[in-house]
Amino acid sequence: MTAATVTMLLFGLLIGLLVLNVPLVAAIGAPTALVMTLYDMNTATFAQRAYAAVDSFTMMAIPFFMLAGKLMEVGGMSRRIVRFAESIIGWIAGGLAYVVVLASTFFGALSGSAAATCAAIGSIMIPEMKKRGYSADFVGALQAAAGGLGVIIPPSITMIMYGVTSATSIGDLFIAGIVPGLIMALCLMTVIYLKIRKSPHAAMRHREPFDGRKFLRTFVDAFFAILVPAIILGGIYSGVFTASEAGAVACIYGFLIGVFWYREISLDNFLEIMGGTITNTVLVMLIVAVSGAFSWLLTFSGAAKFLGLFVNGIAASQFTFLLVSNVIFLVMGMFIESVAAILIITPILHPIAMSLGIDPVHFGIIMVVNLAIGLVTPPVGENQYIAAAIAGIPFEQILKAIVPFFASLILALMIITYVPDLSLFLIRLLR
């Protein structure tokens, strides 16, 4: 078979199965197994390639950070972060809306997951905002958009996957994600500001006086939660521990604080935490395994090279390549889970980016930001489903309300894409 034929078979079947709403693992695995069969490969090849995709010490960081995020959510850190964020910014007009963004930024620095951030902060903020008169579609759309900060602000499971796939420093990726995450948060807050100015609703204009005592009290209460990013990033970048070891440290820290300081983790909810973490880890690792086999087949068959030459032919300069890459990432993010998208796209586009002189860390940040935006776009839109469920409204009701937030995230994406120093200057500063 030619590389063009393999490309059409793999991606044609993948898209067709996704359109038919086939689960992602099967939608990726079935075309891979079929093409391997047409190549007359041994049936064990698929299993070997799938196993090789997860057989990595660095990959251990994924279940560790998933467990750490769950421990910190159930252990009371998310609630304390919300209170602290409210004491900082909740006193201005429309303060609760700003709190959603600020709290999601803080919690993103604990969990490494957009879904966890959306669920943890949304379960606290959405009911409270609805109670105070904010419309359900507005708060649902805001939380869905802000939840994406969970994979931009380090640590980030998506960045770990890119680092493993492209052999890029995960510590550098984590540091590089800080400023882009803050830019995205600022863009979301700008939309909130403009909406508050135009809104006739009293709830969005309500303000309370700043309370210095509340600020100090909530800061002390949330101190051990705020300390987590410093421990993780400081440990990784100073060389004290690797990303995987950082995940283990975060788990131990979250457990000890949740049990002995906040005293909110008991035997009953610990078993629930472990059960949820195991389920999520198995699902992610299955996606990684079949995506790894799919990615290997792209390289083995020459399809990755074929697609790379095609993209290179229509985007020969840095500017046009990054523009085309953004379109590809956004479209992939609309249909495919971010971990799978990284494993499939990276072998195709990463070599071209390197040949054009694009920094691998900067390229990784661009990819992760795109896939984070994909979490708020249909038809997959995981964050939209989570936020809509918490808000008690149909998924479709959020779509119109999310448009201005989506537009602001695209603006942030363009800034991050074409001003690489925003992602890289902290790395240079720390070296």
C-alpha positions as CSV (number, residue, x, y, z in Angstrom):
1,M,0.0,0.0,0.0
2,T,1.1,3.5,-0.7
3,A,1.5,6.1,2.0
4,A,-1.5,8.0,0.6
5,T,-3.7,4.9,0.7
6,V,-2.8,4.3,4.3
7,T,-3.4,7.9,5.2
8,M,-6.9,7.8,3.7
9,L,-7.7,4.5,5.3
10,L,-6.6,5.5,8.8
11,F,-8.0,9.0,8.9
12,G,-11.1,8.2,6.8
13,L,-12.1,5.4,9.1
14,L,-11.2,7.3,12.2
15,I,-13.4,10.3,11.2
16,G,-16.2,8.0,10.0
17,L,-16.3,6.1,13.3
18,L,-16.2,9.3,15.3
19,V,-19.2,10.7,13.3
20,L,-21.0,7.4,14.1
21,N,-20.3,8.2,17.8
22,V,-18.1,5.1,18.3
23,P,-16.1,5.3,21.5
24,L,-12.7,6.9,20.9
25,V,-10.6,3.9,21.9
26,A,-12.4,1.8,19.3
27,A,-12.4,4.6,16.7
28,I,-8.6,4.7,16.9
29,G,-7.9,1.1,17.5
30,A,-10.1,-0.4,14.7
31,P,-8.5,1.4,11.8
32,T,-5.0,0.6,13.3
33,A,-5.8,-3.1,13.6
34,L,-7.3,-3.2,10.0
35,V,-4.3,-1.6,8.3
36,M,-1.9,-3.8,10.3
37,T,-3.9,-6.8,9.0
38,L,-3.6,-5.5,5.4
39,Y,0.1,-5.2,5.9
40,D,0.0,-8.9,6.9
41,M,1.5,-8.1,10.4
42,N,1.4,-10.6,13.2
43,T,-1.6,-9.9,15.5
44,A,0.7,-9.5,18.4
45,T,2.2,-6.4,16.8
46,F,-0.8,-4.3,17.8
47,A,-0.4,-5.4,21.4
48,Q,3.3,-4.8,21.4
49,R,3.0,-1.3,20.0
50,A,0.1,-0.4,22.4
51,Y,2.2,-1.6,25.3
52,A,5.3,0.3,24.2
53,A,3.2,3.5,24.2
54,V,2.6,3.3,27.9
55,D,5.8,1.6,28.9
56,S,7.6,4.7,30.1
57,F,8.7,5.9,33.5
58,T,7.6,9.4,32.7
59,M,4.0,8.2,31.9
60,M,3.7,7.3,35.6
61,A,3.2,11.0,36.2
62,I,-0.3,10.8,34.7
63,P,-1.9,8.6,37.3
64,F,0.0,10.3,40.0
65,F,-1.3,13.8,39.0
66,M,-4.8,12.4,38.5
67,L,-4.7,11.0,42.1
68,A,-3.2,14.2,43.4
69,G,-5.9,16.4,41.8
70,K,-8.6,14.1,43.2
71,L,-7.1,14.2,46.7
72,M,-6.9,18.0,46.6
73,E,-10.4,18.3,45.4
74,V,-12.0,16.0,48.0
75,G,-9.6,17.1,50.6
76,G,-11.1,20.6,50.7
77,M,-8.4,22.5,48.7
78,S,-10.7,23.6,45.9
79,R,-13.2,25.1,48.3
80,R,-10.5,27.0,50.2
81,I,-9.1,28.3,46.9
82,V,-12.5,29.6,45.9
83,R,-12.8,31.4,49.2
84,F,-9.4,32.9,48.9
85,A,-10.0,34.0,45.3
86,E,-13.3,35.6,46.4
87,S,-11.5,37.6,49.1
88,I,-9.0,38.9,46.5
89,I,-11.4,39.9,43.7
90,G,-15.0,39.2,44.8
91,W,-15.5,42.7,46.1
92,I,-15.6,44.4,42.7
93,A,-18.7,44.6,40.4
94,G,-19.4,41.1,39.0
95,G,-16.8,39.7,41.4
96,L,-18.1,36.2,41.4
97,A,-17.5,35.9,37.6
98,Y,-13.9,37.0,38.1
99,V,-13.6,34.5,41.0
100,V,-14.5,31.6,38.6
101,V,-11.5,32.5,36.4
102,L,-9.1,33.2,39.3
103,A,-10.1,30.0,41.2
104,S,-9.8,27.9,38.0
105,T,-6.3,29.3,37.5
106,F,-5.3,28.5,41.1
107,F,-6.8,25.0,40.9
108,G,-5.2,24.3,37.5
109,A,-1.9,24.6,39.4
110,L,-3.0,21.7,41.6
111,S,-4.8,19.3,39.3
112,G,-3.2,19.3,35.8
113,S,-6.6,18.5,34.3
114,A,-9.2,20.7,32.6
115,A,-12.1,18.3,33.5
116,A,-11.1,18.2,37.1
117,T,-10.8,22.0,37.3
118,C,-14.2,22.5,35.6
119,A,-15.9,20.0,37.9
120,A,-14.2,21.1,41.2
121,I,-14.6,24.8,40.8
122,G,-17.9,24.6,38.9
123,S,-19.6,22.5,41.6
124,I,-18.9,25.3,44.0
125,M,-19.3,28.4,41.9
126,I,-22.1,27.6,39.5
127,P,-24.8,26.9,42.2
128,E,-23.7,30.0,44.2
129,M,-23.8,32.3,41.2
130,K,-27.2,31.0,40.1
131,K,-28.4,31.6,43.6
132,R,-27.2,35.2,43.4
133,G,-29.0,35.9,40.1
134,Y,-26.5,35.1,37.4
135,S,-28.0,33.4,34.4
136,A,-27.4,29.7,34.1
137,D,-26.1,29.8,30.5
138,F,-23.6,32.6,31.4
139,V,-22.1,30.8,34.4
140,G,-22.0,27.5,32.5
141,A,-20.2,29.0,29.6
142,L,-17.8,30.9,31.8
143,Q,-16.9,27.8,33.8
144,A,-16.5,25.7,30.7
145,A,-14.1,28.3,29.2
146,A,-12.2,28.8,32.5
147,G,-11.8,25.1,33.0
148,G,-9.5,24.9,30.1
149,L,-6.9,26.7,32.2
150,G,-6.4,23.4,34.0
151,V,-4.2,22.1,31.2
152,I,-2.3,25.3,30.6
153,I,-1.3,26.3,34.1
154,P,1.3,23.8,35.2
155,P,1.4,21.0,36.1
156,S,-0.4,19.7,33.0
157,I,-1.1,16.1,32.0
158,T,-1.4,17.2,28.4
159,M,2.1,18.8,28.6
160,I,3.5,15.6,30.0
161,M,2.1,13.7,27.0
162,Y,3.7,16.2,24.6
163,G,7.0,16.0,26.4
164,V,7.1,12.2,26.3
165,T,6.1,12.1,22.6
166,S,8.5,14.8,21.4
167,A,11.3,14.3,23.9
168,T,10.9,17.8,25.2
169,S,11.8,18.9,28.8
170,I,8.6,18.6,30.8
171,G,10.0,21.1,33.4
172,D,10.5,23.6,30.6
173,L,7.0,23.0,29.3
174,F,5.6,23.6,32.8
175,I,7.5,26.9,33.2
176,A,6.5,28.0,29.7
177,G,2.8,27.4,30.4
178,I,2.6,30.0,33.2
179,V,2.4,33.2,31.2
180,P,0.2,31.8,28.4
181,G,-2.2,30.6,31.1
182,L,-2.3,34.1,32.7
183,I,-2.9,35.7,29.2
184,M,-5.9,33.4,28.7
185,A,-7.2,34.2,32.1
186,L,-6.8,37.9,31.4
187,C,-8.7,37.6,28.1
188,L,-11.6,35.8,29.8
189,M,-11.7,38.5,32.5
190,T,-11.8,41.2,29.8
191,V,-15.0,39.5,28.4
192,I,-16.5,39.5,31.9
193,Y,-15.7,43.2,32.2
194,L,-17.4,44.1,28.9
195,K,-20.4,42.0,29.8
196,I,-20.8,43.6,33.2
197,R,-20.7,47.1,31.6
198,K,-23.6,46.1,29.2
199,S,-25.6,44.0,31.6
200,P,-28.9,45.3,33.0
201,H,-28.9,42.6,35.7
202,A,-28.3,43.8,39.2
203,A,-26.5,40.6,40.1
204,M,-23.6,41.4,37.7
205,R,-23.3,44.9,39.1
206,H,-23.4,43.9,42.8
207,R,-20.3,44.7,44.8
208,E,-19.3,44.4,48.4
209,P,-16.5,46.3,50.3
210,F,-13.1,44.7,50.5
211,D,-12.5,42.9,53.8
212,G,-8.9,42.8,54.8
213,R,-9.6,40.3,57.7
214,K,-11.4,37.9,55.3
215,F,-8.4,38.1,52.9
216,L,-5.9,37.2,55.7
217,R,-8.2,34.5,57.1
218,T,-8.7,32.8,53.7
219,F,-5.1,33.2,52.8
220,V,-4.0,31.3,55.9
221,D,-6.7,28.7,55.4
222,A,-5.6,28.1,51.7
223,F,-1.9,28.5,52.3
224,F,-1.1,24.8,52.0
225,A,-3.1,24.6,48.8
226,I,-1.3,27.6,47.3
227,L,2.1,26.0,48.2
228,V,1.5,23.0,45.9
229,P,2.7,24.7,42.6
230,A,5.8,26.0,44.2
231,I,6.7,22.5,45.5
232,I,6.0,20.8,42.2
233,L,7.6,23.4,39.9
234,G,10.5,24.2,42.3
235,G,11.3,20.5,42.7
236,I,11.2,19.7,39.0
237,Y,13.1,22.7,37.8
238,S,15.8,22.5,40.5
239,G,16.4,18.9,39.6
240,V,15.3,17.6,43.0
241,F,12.8,15.2,41.4
242,T,11.4,14.3,37.9
243,A,7.9,14.9,36.7
244,S,6.8,11.4,37.8
245,E,8.4,11.9,41.2
246,A,6.7,15.3,41.4
247,G,3.4,13.6,40.9
248,A,4.1,11.1,43.7
249,V,5.2,14.0,46.0
250,A,1.9,15.8,45.2
251,C,-0.1,12.7,46.1
252,I,1.7,12.3,49.4
253,Y,1.3,16.0,50.2
254,G,-2.3,16.1,49.2
255,F,-3.1,13.0,51.3
256,L,-1.3,14.3,54.4
257,I,-2.8,17.8,54.2
258,G,-6.3,16.4,53.5
259,V,-6.1,13.8,56.4
260,F,-4.2,15.6,59.1
261,W,-4.6,19.3,58.5
262,Y,-7.9,19.9,56.8
263,R,-9.2,16.6,58.1
264,E,-11.7,16.1,55.2
265,I,-10.3,12.8,53.8
266,S,-11.7,9.8,55.6
267,L,-11.6,6.1,54.8
268,D,-15.0,6.3,53.0
269,N,-14.1,9.1,50.6
270,F,-10.5,7.8,50.2
271,L,-11.8,4.6,48.7
272,E,-14.0,6.8,46.4
273,I,-11.0,8.8,45.5
274,M,-9.0,5.7,44.6
275,G,-11.9,4.2,42.6
276,G,-12.3,7.4,40.6
277,T,-8.6,7.7,39.9
278,I,-8.2,4.1,38.8
279,T,-11.2,4.4,36.4
280,N,-9.9,7.7,34.9
281,T,-6.3,6.3,34.6
282,V,-7.5,3.2,32.8
283,L,-9.5,5.2,30.3
284,V,-6.6,7.6,29.6
285,M,-4.0,4.8,29.4
286,L,-6.3,2.8,26.9
287,I,-6.4,6.0,24.8
288,V,-2.6,6.4,25.0
289,A,-2.1,2.7,24.1
290,V,-4.2,2.6,21.0
291,S,-3.1,6.1,19.9
292,G,0.5,5.0,20.3
293,A,-0.1,2.1,18.0
294,F,-1.8,4.4,15.5
295,S,1.1,6.8,15.7
296,W,3.7,4.1,15.2
297,L,1.7,2.9,12.1
298,L,1.7,6.4,10.7
299,T,5.5,6.4,10.9
300,F,6.1,2.8,9.8
301,S,3.9,3.1,6.7
302,G,5.3,6.5,5.6
303,A,1.9,8.2,6.1
304,A,3.4,10.6,8.7
305,K,6.1,11.7,6.2
306,F,3.5,11.9,3.4
307,L,1.3,14.2,5.6
308,G,4.3,16.2,6.7
309,L,5.4,16.9,3.1
310,F,1.8,17.9,2.3
311,V,1.7,20.4,5.2
312,N,5.2,21.6,4.4
313,G,4.1,22.2,0.8
314,I,1.3,24.6,1.7
315,A,3.1,26.2,4.7
316,A,6.8,26.8,3.9
317,S,7.3,29.7,6.3
318,Q,7.1,29.8,10.1
319,F,4.1,32.2,9.9
320,T,2.0,30.1,7.6
321,F,3.0,26.8,9.2
322,L,1.9,28.0,12.6
323,L,-1.4,29.2,11.2
324,V,-2.0,25.9,9.5
325,S,-1.0,24.0,12.6
326,N,-3.5,26.1,14.7
327,V,-6.3,25.1,12.3
328,I,-5.3,21.4,12.5
329,F,-5.0,21.5,16.3
330,L,-8.4,23.2,16.7
331,V,-10.2,20.8,14.4
332,M,-8.6,17.8,16.1
333,G,-9.5,19.2,19.5
334,M,-13.1,19.5,18.4
335,F,-13.3,15.7,17.8
336,I,-10.6,13.9,19.7
337,E,-9.4,13.8,23.3
338,S,-6.3,15.9,23.8
339,V,-4.0,12.9,24.8
340,A,-4.9,11.0,21.6
341,A,-4.5,14.2,19.5
342,I,-1.0,14.8,20.7
343,L,0.1,11.2,20.0
344,I,-1.3,11.4,16.5
345,I,-0.3,14.9,15.5
346,T,3.1,15.3,17.1
347,P,5.0,12.8,14.8
348,I,3.6,14.6,11.8
349,L,4.1,18.3,12.6
350,H,6.9,18.3,15.2
351,P,9.7,17.5,12.7
352,I,8.5,20.3,10.4
353,A,8.4,22.8,13.3
354,M,12.0,21.9,14.1
355,S,13.1,22.2,10.5
356,L,11.6,25.7,10.4
357,G,13.5,26.7,13.6
358,I,10.5,26.8,15.9
359,D,11.3,26.2,19.5
360,P,9.9,22.7,20.6
361,V,8.7,24.1,23.9
362,H,6.9,27.0,22.2
363,F,5.4,24.6,19.7
364,G,4.2,22.4,22.5
365,I,2.5,25.3,24.3
366,I,0.7,26.2,21.1
367,M,-0.5,22.7,20.7
368,V,-1.7,22.4,24.3
369,V,-3.5,25.8,24.2
370,N,-5.3,24.8,21.0
371,L,-6.4,21.5,22.6
372,A,-7.6,23.3,25.7
373,I,-9.8,25.5,23.5
374,G,-11.1,22.3,21.9
375,L,-12.5,21.4,25.2
376,V,-15.1,24.1,24.9
377,T,-16.1,23.5,21.2
378,P,-18.7,21.0,20.0
379,P,-19.2,18.2,19.2
380,V,-16.9,16.8,22.0
381,G,-16.6,19.8,24.3
382,E,-16.0,17.9,27.5
383,N,-16.0,21.1,29.6
384,Q,-19.3,22.2,28.1
385,Y,-21.0,18.9,29.1
386,I,-19.6,19.1,32.6
387,A,-20.6,22.8,33.1
388,A,-24.0,22.2,31.6
389,A,-24.7,19.2,33.8
390,I,-23.7,21.2,37.0
391,A,-25.8,24.2,35.8
392,G,-28.8,22.0,35.1
393,I,-29.3,23.2,31.5
394,P,-29.1,21.5,28.1
395,F,-25.6,21.4,26.5
396,E,-27.0,23.4,23.5
397,Q,-27.9,26.3,25.8
398,I,-24.3,27.1,26.6
399,L,-23.3,27.3,22.9
400,K,-24.4,30.9,22.3
401,A,-23.2,32.2,25.6
402,I,-19.7,30.7,25.1
403,V,-19.1,32.6,21.8
404,P,-17.5,35.7,23.3
405,F,-15.3,33.6,25.6
406,F,-14.3,31.4,22.7
407,A,-13.4,34.5,20.7
408,S,-11.2,35.8,23.5
409,L,-9.4,32.5,23.8
410,I,-8.7,32.6,20.0
411,L,-7.2,36.1,20.5
412,A,-5.0,34.8,23.3
413,L,-4.0,31.9,21.1
414,M,-2.8,34.2,18.3
415,I,-0.8,36.3,20.8
416,I,0.8,33.2,22.2
417,T,1.5,31.8,18.8
418,Y,3.2,34.8,17.3
419,V,5.0,36.2,20.3
420,P,7.1,33.2,21.4
421,D,9.0,35.2,24.0
422,L,5.8,35.2,26.2
423,S,6.2,31.4,26.6
424,L,10.0,31.3,26.7
425,F,11.3,34.3,28.6
426,L,10.7,32.6,32.0
427,I,12.8,29.6,31.0
428,R,15.6,31.9,29.9
429,L,15.3,33.9,33.1
430,L,15.7,30.7,35.2
431,R,18.6,29.2,33.4
